[in-house]
Amino acid sequence: MTTTIYEQTKQVVQSLIQVSGLHEKHLLVIGVSTSEVIGKQIGTGGSDQVAAEIFSAVRELQEEYAFQLAFQCCEHLNRALVMERSTQERTHYPEVSVIPVPQAGGAMASYAFHHLQDPVLVEAVQADAAIDIGDTLIGMHLKPVAVPIRPTQRTIGEARVTMAITRPKLIGGARAVYVLER
């Protein structure tokens, strides 16, 4: 099953990259219930093996496309996010003090914390895109105008996949111009 999880995750992330054009200036949030991936209720059966497969697939594509990455913790840590210190320093999101563990943070965030080079946690972000694997509620970490993306791969394991990208707010009224004509 883990090979399938790796391949399904890679397909999901690749489809988001195709739509969004993620690159080094973009932040992607990943929210994962490893319990849901293996067919259990969220928070009841976390799996380091599933977390490892998802982490490997996402990191492989991050290395290729250079986007910034954050892994969302569960509600026991108020959905704080694990990221590389270099990302935190570049984005200026305030660091918080906690170490995610499978029982408080979730298997995915705990795994990410132990496998990133220099991990830190931040309380909240305004990301450019997000992938929710297993109904983890990643919307709170997106910029204000989220656009849902329908993945071709709608599940990873048994977990439903939801994705979104963001766009700038359209402001103004009837006379506002949104595209510069050249």
FIVEX-521947 format. One line per 5 residues: number of its first residue (from 1); their letters; for each residue x negated, y negated, z negated of C-alpha. Coordinates in pm, 1 decimal. Layout:
<pts>
NUM) a) X,Y,Z | ...
</pts>
This chain:
<pts>
1) mttti) 0.0,0.0,0.0 | -283.3,-248.7,-77.8 | -407.8,-254.2,281.9 | -57.1,-350.4,382.8 | -49.1,-625.5,119.0
6) yeqtk) -380.4,-763.6,246.5 | -262.7,-752.5,609.9 | 80.6,-898.9,531.2 | -75.2,-1181.1,329.9 | -318.3,-1260.9,608.1
11) qvvqs) -33.8,-1269.8,862.7 | 171.7,-1503.4,640.6 | -117.0,-1746.1,585.2 | -211.7,-1740.6,954.6 | 144.8,-1825.9,1054.3
16) liqvs) 141.6,-2123.3,815.6 | -192.9,-2238.7,954.5 | -55.8,-2224.8,1310.2 | 239.8,-2445.1,1217.6 | 61.6,-2684.7,982.8
21) glhek) -292.9,-2714.2,1117.2 | -437.2,-2679.6,765.1 | -796.3,-2802.8,741.7 | -1047.8,-2928.6,483.1 | -839.9,-3231.2,376.3
26) hllvi) -528.9,-3023.5,301.2 | -434.3,-2852.9,-25.2 | -246.7,-2521.9,-9.8 | -69.0,-2392.4,-321.4 | -15.3,-2018.9,-356.1
31) gvsts) 243.2,-1892.0,-604.7 | 257.8,-1513.9,-650.6 | 452.4,-1266.9,-857.5 | 248.3,-949.5,-824.8 | 535.6,-777.0,-1006.9
36) evigk) 775.7,-867.9,-725.3 | 523.2,-750.4,-465.3 | 532.3,-401.1,-617.3 | 911.6,-403.1,-645.2 | 951.1,-493.9,-1012.2
41) qigtg) 1120.9,-792.9,-1170.2 | 904.9,-1104.7,-1193.3 | 689.9,-1100.2,-1507.4 | 730.9,-730.0,-1581.8 | 455.3,-544.4,-1396.0
46) gsdqv) 161.9,-764.8,-1303.8 | -108.0,-599.2,-1093.8 | -474.4,-694.9,-1065.9 | -502.4,-468.2,-760.2 | -226.9,-661.7,-579.3
51) aaeif) -381.3,-992.8,-691.6 | -718.3,-880.1,-551.3 | -570.6,-800.0,-209.1 | -382.5,-1129.1,-185.9 | -683.7,-1326.6,-311.8
56) savre) -914.6,-1159.4,-57.3 | -683.8,-1235.0,235.9 | -629.9,-1597.5,135.2 | -998.3,-1663.4,64.3 | -1102.1,-1512.2,397.1
61) lqeey) -879.9,-1759.6,580.2 | -983.9,-2044.7,352.4 | -1345.2,-1983.9,449.6 | -1249.7,-1992.1,817.6 | -1024.3,-2301.8,806.2
66) afqla) -1180.5,-2484.6,506.0 | -850.6,-2590.8,340.7 | -842.8,-2652.6,-34.3 | -667.3,-2394.0,-247.9 | -475.5,-2376.3,-576.9
71) fqcce) -311.8,-2073.5,-740.1 | -2.7,-2141.3,-949.7 | 30.3,-1993.5,-1298.3 | 360.1,-1863.4,-1435.3 | 601.1,-2058.2,-1654.5
76) hlnra) 416.5,-1957.0,-1974.5 | 147.4,-2207.2,-1870.9 | 403.0,-2454.4,-1729.2 | 302.4,-2353.9,-1374.7 | -41.4,-2513.5,-1409.9
81) lvmer) -278.0,-2443.2,-1120.4 | -617.4,-2275.8,-1089.4 | -858.7,-2434.6,-841.8 | -1226.6,-2485.3,-777.5 | -1380.7,-2768.5,-976.9
86) stqer) -1495.3,-2924.4,-647.6 | -1130.5,-2949.0,-536.7 | -1027.1,-3095.0,-872.8 | -1304.5,-3353.3,-855.8 | -1220.0,-3446.8,-496.2
91) thype) -848.2,-3483.8,-570.4 | -889.4,-3641.5,-917.5 | -615.4,-3425.9,-1071.4 | -673.8,-3422.5,-1448.6 | -818.7,-3098.6,-1584.5
96) vsvip) -632.4,-2917.2,-1862.8 | -773.5,-2669.0,-2113.4 | -638.8,-2315.9,-2092.7 | -751.3,-1982.9,-1952.8 | -483.1,-1786.9,-1766.9
101) vpqag) -441.3,-1422.5,-1863.9 | -195.2,-1174.0,-1712.2 | 52.8,-1222.5,-2000.9 | 31.7,-1604.7,-1993.9 | -49.5,-1736.2,-1651.5
106) gamas) 17.3,-1424.1,-1448.3 | -198.2,-1161.7,-1281.1 | -263.0,-1374.3,-970.3 | -375.6,-1687.7,-1156.0 | -581.6,-1480.8,-1398.2
111) yafhh) -749.5,-1297.6,-1110.7 | -818.9,-1625.5,-926.4 | -964.9,-1781.8,-1241.6 | -1211.5,-1494.9,-1276.2 | -1307.6,-1486.9,-907.4
116) lqdpv) -1344.4,-1852.2,-809.0 | -1696.9,-1995.3,-831.4 | -1624.4,-2273.0,-1083.0 | -1256.1,-2256.2,-1181.1 | -1056.9,-2524.2,-1360.9
121) lveav) -687.7,-2572.8,-1431.9 | -480.7,-2877.2,-1355.3 | -125.5,-2943.3,-1468.9 | 25.7,-3057.9,-1140.7 | -62.6,-3142.2,-780.3
126) qadaa) 101.4,-3283.6,-470.0 | 5.7,-3026.3,-210.5 | 32.4,-3043.2,167.0 | 163.8,-2687.9,198.5 | 265.8,-2393.9,-16.2
131) idigd) 337.2,-2024.4,2.5 | 569.2,-1866.8,-254.4 | 543.5,-1489.3,-280.2 | 816.7,-1350.3,-505.1 | 1026.4,-1657.1,-596.7
136) tligm) 773.4,-1832.6,-821.1 | 914.6,-2184.6,-758.7 | 621.2,-2366.6,-597.2 | 830.2,-2667.4,-490.1 | 731.1,-2875.5,-791.2
141) hlkpv) 374.8,-2890.2,-654.1 | 455.4,-3023.2,-306.3 | 447.6,-3381.7,-182.1 | 795.5,-3542.9,-186.5 | 914.2,-3447.7,163.5
146) avpir) 895.2,-3068.8,202.3 | 980.4,-2897.0,529.7 | 1068.4,-2526.3,503.8 | 880.9,-2292.4,736.6 | 1029.3,-1957.6,832.9
151) ptqrt) 756.4,-1694.9,829.8 | 762.5,-1416.2,1085.6 | 643.6,-1186.1,804.6 | 923.4,-1243.8,549.3 | 789.0,-1016.2,275.3
156) igear) 462.6,-912.9,117.9 | 518.8,-572.8,-29.0 | 867.7,-600.5,-179.3 | 843.2,-976.4,-249.9 | 1024.1,-1238.4,-46.4
161) vtmai) 799.9,-1505.8,112.4 | 897.6,-1872.0,131.6 | 673.4,-2139.1,282.5 | 676.3,-2515.4,321.5 | 468.0,-2793.8,463.7
166) trpkl) 506.4,-3162.0,385.7 | 528.8,-3478.5,587.0 | 510.5,-3847.1,495.6 | 835.3,-4019.6,397.6 | 1010.8,-4205.9,676.9
171) iggar) 1081.5,-4553.2,538.3 | 1258.4,-4852.5,684.1 | 1588.6,-4902.9,853.2 | 1736.7,-4928.2,1199.3 | 1440.8,-5134.7,1329.1
176) avyvl) 1168.0,-4910.9,1190.8 | 923.7,-4752.5,1436.3 | 774.2,-4412.9,1358.5 | 563.5,-4337.1,1669.5 | 303.4,-4574.5,1807.6
181) er) 342.8,-4611.1,2184.2 | 15.7,-4655.2,2370.7
</pts>
